[in-house]
Amino acid sequence: MSLAHQIVERVPFLARHYKKPELLVHDITLLSIMMALAGCGMIYEFLLSHYAARVLGATEAAIFGVFTVMIAAMGVGSFAAARIRNPFTGFAWLELLIAFIGSTVVLMIASVVAITYLMPSLIAQTYGLQGVEFQGGFIQVLQFFANAFPYIMAFFIGVLIGAEIPLIARVREKIYGQHLENNTGTIYGADYIGAGIGAFIFVVFLLQLEHSIAAVVAASVNLVAGIIFFVAYRKNIAWSKLLLFGHLLVAIIVLVVGIRGTHWESAMEDMLYKDKVIHSMQTRYQRVVVTKRIMDPTKAPVYALHINGHTQFSSRDEHIYHSMLVYPAMAASARQNQVLIIGGGDGLALRDVLKWNPKQVTLVDLDERIIDFFSEPYYKNNEVINTPLIALNENAFNDPRVDVKVGDAFLIVDELLQSQSRFDTIIVDLPDPNHPDLNKLYTARFYSKLQHILAGDGAISVQSTSPYHAPEAFKSIGKTMAYAGFKNVEQYHANVPSFGEWGWTIATPQGQSAKQRLQALDELPLKDNWLTQDLLLSAFAFGKPFYDDINHIKINRLNSTVLFDYHRQGWARESANIWQQ
């Protein structure tokens, strides 16, 4: 007696459901395959959306766009599955095709984007046209195709994934030899469970891997599932020898991509940066790239940090940004003994704060790997590659006065509130609110928390995006801080060559405003190599019509995406203006 017969006989529910015990084996096989494939499908959705955001830069639009395209494409695939006559053959070839495309999709997207980026310079070098700027025409069409290519691949994979459930359902009914009343519910049950497992695996394990490796992991599961299906139902599959050869060929491709994919992906990504990429890493939260440029052999190289495709600083002019971020708040505070920094995992704001000789600095950042990279020697090919970066922040993280807290600032500030901590100065050095997850750290609720841990005679400064490129977002930050309870809220700006016109918001909880306190100084309390008192005070001046629409600017609350939308619309508008030029 087979194991299936023994199991069915001993379990009453199975005995009633499976009149033929061998059907249990088929169901275990098919539903297990369906769960595995659903997990792969979810991984492809997360992977493509994440990677599209990385190469296109428009983080939120890319993530939501890829998800939307793939979901719609899955519906198309479900309809298209009806055109496949033999569900056994169709499903077997479908999994082989998904495995092939899934393992190579990241490299295909990277290739198209890199070639598009390099095309103008290649044309110039080929025809000796250095100095000529190529725009419009073929180049513009090529750039449009490159930007659309991640969505095209998302649609194609979505169609293939969408065909899986209808085909598996038909295979199951063919095996049973009858219409199954709850066939769809059973298949979808396995699908939903598998998708949940796949999402968990991606978030916990694959998110920290290179995208090409994550793709290989999912493709390998597709390939193995396809082989198991082939072995189980090869008698029902047409062109079985050709299919077997296809599995062998795709297995080789998956293996090669697994071995060389990371190198190829990095090489093509490096082409997207004007400078030499000296290090790149995928942390749990973001893609980090460090570049190096030698502008003059007699001078120090220029280093830059890029997170998710956005420049965070350039060593050439970061002193301007960090002076404007740190100095006004520190100078406007009555004391500088206890300082809180939110963000700033590169240690550059921390470096400038330490110049004020505080007793303790608490720095809160989400990404421990960034902090480690800017605080401890990092070896690559037996060479320490981050020595210049640690020198840039003057080894700030290893100062005994620094207390680093790793985690979500929104939650850690709650802990500071509960412990009744008080800070003389607070510096908020977060990335722009270009993602919904960052939006909560720019809300009235978060600013209200900060207001309660700031000393009454202290000051807070907040990185506030560009008043030129995203003026609505800039003004919304100031208005939100005022709503949160800060008595005096002011904004100022300066030109940072790497970013363009940039802005900050400064506030005090009571007493004089920060500007009034700075005006009362006879001289700057701490010498700065760039900042002067006249320059600092003039930074508070804006053009006459700048705040004319302030009454129409909305406050950013915890349950809204006001600031996120302002930021997205502002930078999208600026991108459109660049295209028109």
Legacy VTK file of the C-alpha trace (Angstrom):
# vtk DataFile Version 3.0
C-alpha trace
ASCII
DATASET POLYDATA
POINTS 581 float
0.000 0.000 0.000
1.383 3.400 -0.972
2.059 6.171 1.512
-0.787 8.209 -0.032
-3.213 5.346 0.596
-2.056 5.055 4.214
-2.452 8.790 4.844
-5.915 8.935 3.263
-7.124 5.951 5.252
-5.967 7.422 8.579
-7.397 10.928 8.068
-11.211 10.962 7.782
-11.331 14.373 6.074
-8.934 13.189 3.381
-10.821 9.915 2.992
-14.024 11.811 2.233
-12.315 14.228 -0.142
-9.956 11.881 -2.009
-11.795 8.854 -3.367
-8.617 8.098 -5.248
-5.621 8.443 -2.876
-3.216 9.182 -5.745
-5.050 12.496 -6.216
-3.578 13.608 -2.898
-0.095 13.290 -4.381
-1.131 15.386 -7.357
-2.641 18.082 -5.136
0.422 18.250 -2.909
2.607 18.576 -5.989
0.496 21.184 -7.770
-0.349 23.307 -4.725
3.263 23.254 -3.524
4.397 24.371 -6.976
1.742 27.098 -6.952
2.848 28.373 -3.534
6.487 28.487 -4.636
5.637 30.280 -7.868
3.416 32.800 -6.076
6.336 33.598 -3.800
8.543 34.090 -6.863
5.937 36.347 -8.428
5.856 38.563 -5.355
9.650 38.674 -5.300
9.682 39.791 -8.953
7.178 42.547 -8.145
9.237 43.842 -5.234
12.499 43.376 -7.097
11.452 45.190 -10.269
9.822 48.079 -8.413
12.840 48.458 -6.169
15.304 48.282 -9.048
13.276 50.630 -11.255
13.329 53.198 -8.451
17.084 52.800 -8.227
17.888 53.328 -11.913
15.173 55.862 -12.735
15.573 57.958 -9.579
11.842 58.769 -9.323
11.505 56.510 -6.290
7.810 56.703 -5.468
6.591 56.884 -9.088
8.721 53.895 -10.098
7.674 51.705 -7.169
3.966 52.362 -7.513
4.157 52.365 -11.308
5.770 48.935 -11.551
3.288 47.452 -9.075
0.378 48.907 -11.035
1.701 47.666 -14.377
2.401 44.160 -13.076
-1.027 43.774 -11.462
-2.764 44.900 -14.668
-0.523 42.643 -16.744
-1.414 39.659 -14.559
-5.033 40.212 -15.525
-4.040 40.203 -19.201
-2.090 36.990 -18.627
-5.091 35.335 -17.006
-7.212 36.077 -20.075
-4.433 35.009 -22.440
-4.065 31.623 -20.715
-7.368 30.549 -22.285
-5.636 30.561 -25.700
-3.245 27.798 -24.623
-4.668 24.462 -25.751
-2.570 22.050 -23.706
-2.280 23.356 -20.106
0.491 20.847 -19.272
2.724 21.944 -22.145
1.813 25.592 -21.702
2.605 25.618 -17.995
5.936 23.817 -18.444
7.125 26.262 -21.114
5.734 29.185 -19.114
7.926 28.403 -16.108
10.976 27.991 -18.299
10.353 31.382 -19.888
9.792 33.062 -16.504
13.015 31.524 -15.163
14.992 32.826 -18.146
13.540 36.338 -18.113
13.526 36.547 -14.328
17.223 35.684 -14.038
18.275 38.208 -16.675
15.736 41.052 -16.268
17.919 43.132 -13.960
20.874 42.894 -16.342
18.650 43.700 -19.331
17.306 46.856 -17.671
20.788 47.865 -16.508
22.138 47.380 -20.058
19.433 49.486 -21.711
19.773 52.321 -19.202
23.589 52.285 -19.378
23.694 52.221 -23.189
21.202 55.081 -23.367
23.235 57.107 -20.909
26.451 56.514 -22.860
25.031 56.920 -26.362
25.633 60.696 -26.723
29.259 60.395 -25.636
29.807 57.338 -27.875
28.484 59.254 -30.881
30.678 62.217 -30.006
33.793 60.027 -29.681
33.046 58.080 -32.869
32.627 61.183 -35.038
35.025 63.482 -33.228
32.274 65.794 -31.976
33.524 66.399 -28.434
31.836 69.387 -26.863
28.665 68.940 -28.907
25.548 68.368 -26.791
23.083 65.881 -28.268
19.419 66.484 -27.472
16.038 65.666 -28.966
15.346 63.410 -31.930
16.746 59.898 -31.697
18.436 60.561 -28.338
15.174 61.708 -26.780
13.343 58.653 -28.151
16.091 56.412 -26.782
15.898 58.069 -23.369
12.132 57.662 -23.344
12.520 53.964 -24.174
15.105 53.505 -21.412
12.789 55.130 -18.872
9.893 52.970 -20.060
11.878 49.719 -20.287
11.484 48.696 -16.605
7.718 49.064 -17.022
7.809 47.090 -20.289
9.622 44.217 -18.581
7.258 44.463 -15.604
4.321 44.121 -18.003
5.868 41.150 -19.800
6.684 39.259 -16.584
3.279 40.188 -15.186
1.533 38.618 -18.182
3.494 35.386 -17.707
2.819 35.252 -13.965
-0.871 35.970 -14.544
-1.186 32.881 -16.738
0.049 30.525 -14.001
-3.131 30.221 -11.935
-5.536 29.510 -14.862
-3.155 26.896 -16.262
-2.627 25.168 -12.910
-6.402 25.168 -12.380
-6.943 23.506 -15.761
-4.180 20.978 -15.086
-5.818 20.051 -11.781
-9.220 19.526 -13.434
-7.625 17.418 -16.190
-6.089 15.185 -13.529
-9.371 14.868 -11.641
-11.228 14.319 -14.895
-14.055 16.606 -13.862
-14.971 20.172 -13.034
-13.932 21.002 -9.452
-16.343 23.204 -7.602
-13.771 24.946 -5.370
-10.833 24.615 -7.720
-10.268 28.383 -8.033
-10.496 28.908 -4.273
-7.973 26.156 -3.585
-5.483 27.479 -6.125
-5.859 31.070 -4.938
-5.458 29.947 -1.325
-2.085 28.411 -2.163
-1.225 31.484 -4.227
-1.943 33.973 -1.427
-0.018 31.965 1.152
2.940 31.618 -1.211
2.876 35.329 -2.046
2.988 36.175 1.652
5.962 33.868 2.163
7.695 35.377 -0.869
7.168 38.911 0.433
8.603 37.890 3.809
11.656 36.291 2.200
12.318 39.359 0.064
12.027 41.856 2.912
14.008 39.831 5.449
16.656 38.206 3.253
16.757 39.303 -0.393
16.446 43.051 0.140
20.034 43.206 1.326
21.385 41.279 -1.675
22.370 42.656 -5.049
19.338 42.752 -7.323
20.844 40.314 -9.816
21.382 37.727 -7.068
17.838 38.163 -5.751
16.583 37.630 -9.298
18.659 34.446 -9.610
17.183 33.103 -6.369
13.625 33.568 -7.644
14.473 32.261 -11.123
16.074 29.160 -9.606
12.839 28.370 -7.782
10.915 28.845 -11.038
13.344 26.512 -12.776
13.150 23.815 -10.090
9.345 24.046 -9.976
9.263 23.676 -13.754
11.505 20.612 -13.618
9.360 18.995 -10.903
6.262 19.637 -13.010
8.008 18.221 -16.085
9.034 15.028 -14.274
5.563 14.558 -12.779
3.591 15.156 -15.990
6.027 14.579 -18.844
3.603 12.144 -20.533
1.152 15.000 -21.004
3.748 17.491 -22.279
4.481 17.978 -25.969
8.034 18.654 -27.229
9.406 17.180 -24.009
12.949 16.658 -25.340
13.182 20.263 -26.513
11.805 21.394 -23.160
14.418 19.338 -21.316
17.157 20.931 -23.399
15.666 24.350 -22.603
15.845 23.604 -18.885
19.501 22.678 -19.221
20.262 25.838 -21.177
18.403 28.118 -18.740
20.079 26.386 -15.793
23.457 27.313 -17.280
22.300 30.907 -17.807
21.037 31.129 -14.221
24.336 29.726 -12.936
26.404 32.185 -14.986
24.273 35.136 -13.867
24.588 33.945 -10.277
28.392 33.893 -10.565
28.969 36.993 -12.720
25.729 38.967 -12.384
26.841 41.130 -9.479
29.991 42.154 -11.339
28.084 42.941 -14.543
25.356 44.808 -12.690
27.914 46.925 -10.822
29.849 47.639 -14.009
26.730 48.888 -15.790
25.596 50.870 -12.763
29.012 52.552 -12.623
28.339 53.937 -16.098
25.429 55.953 -14.700
27.791 58.052 -12.594
30.115 60.611 -14.083
32.735 59.754 -11.492
34.480 56.503 -10.650
32.434 54.297 -8.335
34.708 53.136 -5.523
32.052 51.363 -3.498
28.412 50.364 -3.724
26.274 48.368 -1.346
22.668 47.404 -0.858
21.638 47.848 2.749
18.333 46.758 4.207
16.930 50.235 3.574
18.705 51.820 0.618
21.179 51.603 -2.240
24.451 53.336 -1.348
27.060 54.409 -3.893
30.295 56.303 -3.204
32.105 57.948 -6.122
35.498 59.545 -6.591
36.567 62.211 -9.052
40.059 63.576 -9.652
39.529 67.127 -10.924
43.117 68.252 -10.475
46.035 65.837 -9.824
47.554 68.399 -7.448
44.399 68.541 -5.316
42.482 66.057 -3.206
39.924 63.905 -5.044
36.238 64.794 -4.779
34.135 62.150 -3.049
30.350 61.969 -3.264
27.690 59.893 -1.550
24.582 58.826 -3.475
21.580 57.114 -1.883
18.952 55.544 -4.151
20.355 57.575 -7.033
20.156 60.920 -5.203
23.323 62.839 -4.313
23.631 63.299 -0.550
26.881 65.231 -0.476
30.003 66.085 -2.437
33.229 66.674 -0.548
33.774 69.677 -2.819
30.993 71.744 -1.239
29.454 69.773 1.639
30.917 72.361 4.034
28.403 74.892 2.688
25.447 72.619 3.308
26.548 71.509 6.768
27.544 74.994 7.903
24.090 76.254 6.985
22.444 73.262 8.655
24.391 73.242 11.927
25.762 76.700 12.624
22.558 78.809 12.864
20.853 76.458 15.328
23.957 76.031 17.475
24.618 79.778 17.551
20.977 80.588 18.332
20.834 78.173 21.287
21.592 79.462 24.775
23.739 76.388 25.437
25.299 73.638 23.345
25.776 70.969 26.005
23.226 68.376 24.881
22.645 68.053 21.123
20.387 65.697 19.175
21.003 64.879 15.500
18.259 63.095 13.543
19.785 61.416 10.472
23.258 62.400 9.357
24.669 58.878 9.163
27.670 60.192 7.212
28.912 61.973 10.345
29.425 65.351 8.652
26.802 67.244 10.670
28.172 65.478 13.744
31.657 66.737 12.876
30.436 70.341 12.831
28.432 69.927 16.043
31.505 68.617 17.882
33.343 71.851 17.079
31.036 73.554 19.604
32.451 71.366 22.379
29.172 69.812 23.588
29.053 67.491 26.572
27.079 64.853 24.687
25.681 64.356 21.188
22.964 61.812 20.497
22.729 60.766 16.848
19.752 58.764 15.578
19.927 57.029 12.201
18.058 54.125 10.635
20.887 52.485 8.706
23.647 50.926 10.790
25.689 49.943 7.734
26.024 53.577 6.653
27.212 54.543 10.126
29.708 51.678 10.121
31.016 52.695 6.701
31.680 56.233 7.927
33.194 55.187 11.235
35.248 52.004 10.786
37.848 50.958 8.169
36.198 49.150 5.268
38.373 46.706 3.352
37.904 45.981 -0.336
40.512 44.009 -2.272
42.812 44.230 0.774
42.630 48.020 0.710
40.846 50.412 3.077
38.624 52.407 0.723
36.846 54.712 3.172
39.833 56.374 4.840
39.162 59.721 3.054
35.523 59.648 4.174
36.385 59.012 7.802
38.931 61.808 7.498
36.209 64.043 6.010
34.031 63.666 9.108
37.172 63.884 11.278
36.504 60.468 12.813
33.463 61.969 14.522
31.735 58.690 15.381
34.647 57.594 17.549
34.430 60.636 19.807
33.529 59.417 23.352
30.865 62.130 23.640
28.819 60.596 20.820
25.915 58.257 21.581
24.591 56.550 18.440
21.070 55.111 18.445
20.191 52.929 15.462
16.531 52.684 14.538
13.417 54.493 13.391
13.686 58.105 14.574
9.918 58.295 14.969
10.051 55.557 17.625
13.350 56.545 19.227
12.094 60.086 19.849
9.199 58.454 21.759
11.800 56.752 23.953
13.541 60.089 24.523
10.226 61.603 25.519
9.556 58.803 28.002
13.003 59.207 29.541
12.345 62.979 29.821
15.461 63.821 27.817
16.081 67.479 26.991
18.333 68.884 24.307
19.777 72.343 23.899
19.878 72.009 20.111
18.286 69.641 17.611
19.616 69.137 14.067
17.380 67.249 11.607
19.455 66.036 8.665
17.131 63.653 6.825
16.884 62.855 3.102
14.206 64.688 1.140
10.626 63.433 1.674
10.690 61.583 -1.653
9.163 58.421 -0.259
6.053 57.814 1.863
8.175 56.172 4.583
10.094 59.436 5.062
6.937 61.526 5.078
6.162 60.722 8.736
9.433 62.377 9.808
8.240 65.659 8.294
4.816 65.722 9.953
3.288 67.954 12.616
3.175 64.929 14.932
6.920 64.327 14.673
7.795 68.011 15.022
5.541 68.197 18.082
7.578 65.412 19.679
10.802 67.272 18.945
9.332 70.469 20.362
8.730 68.700 23.687
12.349 67.525 24.052
13.904 70.863 23.012
14.984 73.253 25.752
12.931 76.447 25.925
15.935 78.580 25.028
17.211 76.136 22.402
16.844 75.996 18.626
16.126 73.388 15.967
17.162 73.346 12.315
15.657 71.091 9.644
16.894 70.197 6.168
13.982 71.422 4.031
14.664 70.554 0.350
15.054 73.144 -2.407
12.997 76.369 -2.266
13.684 76.741 -5.991
12.853 73.266 -7.306
10.143 72.359 -4.772
8.937 75.642 -3.214
5.595 74.239 -2.014
7.350 71.441 -0.141
9.833 73.901 1.362
7.085 76.206 2.631
4.991 73.294 3.875
7.817 72.212 6.182
7.970 75.651 7.781
4.200 75.900 8.118
4.006 72.382 9.593
6.625 73.204 12.227
4.682 76.321 13.249
1.515 74.248 13.545
3.398 71.707 15.698
3.961 74.310 18.411
7.186 76.130 17.635
6.647 79.813 18.431
9.156 81.243 15.988
9.690 79.529 12.637
11.920 81.011 9.953
13.447 79.738 6.740
16.685 80.461 4.953
18.554 79.340 1.863
21.935 79.171 0.145
23.434 77.890 -3.065
25.180 74.536 -2.772
26.776 73.832 -6.182
26.124 70.072 -6.021
22.416 70.615 -5.296
21.643 74.114 -6.520
19.535 76.420 -4.379
18.842 74.692 -1.071
16.844 75.543 2.019
16.557 74.983 5.754
14.013 75.775 8.456
14.977 77.013 11.917
12.710 77.430 14.935
12.734 78.284 18.618
10.059 77.145 21.092
9.828 80.471 22.939
11.527 83.837 23.416
13.283 85.523 20.519
13.423 84.012 17.061
16.644 82.482 15.802
17.245 85.391 13.454
16.837 87.907 16.292
19.308 85.948 18.401
21.803 85.822 15.540
21.396 89.550 14.867
22.189 90.294 18.516
25.613 88.659 18.225
28.555 91.033 17.935
30.443 88.333 16.076
30.059 84.675 15.299
30.801 82.652 18.446
32.774 80.074 16.486
34.939 80.765 13.458
33.867 79.010 10.263
36.005 78.697 7.145
33.093 79.710 4.922
30.253 81.290 6.849
30.186 84.949 7.882
27.599 86.786 9.951
26.526 88.954 7.003
26.146 85.907 4.774
24.196 84.074 7.452
21.733 86.905 8.060
21.247 87.549 4.346
20.271 83.896 3.879
16.930 84.664 5.563
15.917 86.987 2.715
13.666 85.754 -0.117
12.261 87.457 -3.187
9.169 89.569 -2.582
6.542 87.214 -4.075
8.012 84.002 -2.629
5.530 83.630 0.236
2.508 85.107 -1.563
0.799 81.702 -1.704
1.569 80.720 1.906
-2.133 80.729 2.865
-2.767 78.023 0.294
0.100 75.800 1.454
-1.123 72.806 3.454
0.213 71.367 6.699
1.709 67.886 6.539
-0.020 65.552 8.983
0.719 61.965 9.929
-2.270 60.587 8.023
-1.606 62.588 4.859
0.940 62.707 2.047
0.806 66.462 1.526
4.552 67.017 1.667
5.325 63.895 -0.318
2.972 65.113 -3.058
4.377 68.664 -2.991
7.905 67.309 -3.309
7.040 64.910 -6.116
5.111 67.528 -8.086
7.808 70.157 -7.621
10.661 68.009 -8.871
8.505 66.527 -11.660
7.701 70.067 -12.785
11.386 70.919 -12.794
12.210 67.786 -14.803
9.550 68.727 -17.347
11.095 72.181 -17.701
14.493 70.621 -18.364
13.025 68.395 -21.101
11.346 71.395 -22.736
14.642 73.240 -22.841
LINES 1 582
581 0 1 2 3 4 5 6 7 8 9 10 11 12 13 14 15 16 17 18 19 20 21 22 23 24 25 26 27 28 29 30 31 32 33 34 35 36 37 38 39 40 41 42 43 44 45 46 47 48 49 50 51 52 53 54 55 56 57 58 59 60 61 62 63 64 65 66 67 68 69 70 71 72 73 74 75 76 77 78 79 80 81 82 83 84 85 86 87 88 89 90 91 92 93 94 95 96 97 98 99 100 101 102 103 104 105 106 107 108 109 110 111 112 113 114 115 116 117 118 119 120 121 122 123 124 125 126 127 128 129 130 131 132 133 134 135 136 137 138 139 140 141 142 143 144 145 146 147 148 149 150 151 152 153 154 155 156 157 158 159 160 161 162 163 164 165 166 167 168 169 170 171 172 173 174 175 176 177 178 179 180 181 182 183 184 185 186 187 188 189 190 191 192 193 194 195 196 197 198 199 200 201 202 203 204 205 206 207 208 209 210 211 212 213 214 215 216 217 218 219 220 221 222 223 224 225 226 227 228 229 230 231 232 233 234 235 236 237 238 239 240 241 242 243 244 245 246 247 248 249 250 251 252 253 254 255 256 257 258 259 260 261 262 263 264 265 266 267 268 269 270 271 272 273 274 275 276 277 278 279 280 281 282 283 284 285 286 287 288 289 290 291 292 293 294 295 296 297 298 299 300 301 302 303 304 305 306 307 308 309 310 311 312 313 314 315 316 317 318 319 320 321 322 323 324 325 326 327 328 329 330 331 332 333 334 335 336 337 338 339 340 341 342 343 344 345 346 347 348 349 350 351 352 353 354 355 356 357 358 359 360 361 362 363 364 365 366 367 368 369 370 371 372 373 374 375 376 377 378 379 380 381 382 383 384 385 386 387 388 389 390 391 392 393 394 395 396 397 398 399 400 401 402 403 404 405 406 407 408 409 410 411 412 413 414 415 416 417 418 419 420 421 422 423 424 425 426 427 428 429 430 431 432 433 434 435 436 437 438 439 440 441 442 443 444 445 446 447 448 449 450 451 452 453 454 455 456 457 458 459 460 461 462 463 464 465 466 467 468 469 470 471 472 473 474 475 476 477 478 479 480 481 482 483 484 485 486 487 488 489 490 491 492 493 494 495 496 497 498 499 500 501 502 503 504 505 506 507 508 509 510 511 512 513 514 515 516 517 518 519 520 521 522 523 524 525 526 527 528 529 530 531 532 533 534 535 536 537 538 539 540 541 542 543 544 545 546 547 548 549 550 551 552 553 554 555 556 557 558 559 560 561 562 563 564 565 566 567 568 569 570 571 572 573 574 575 576 577 578 579 580
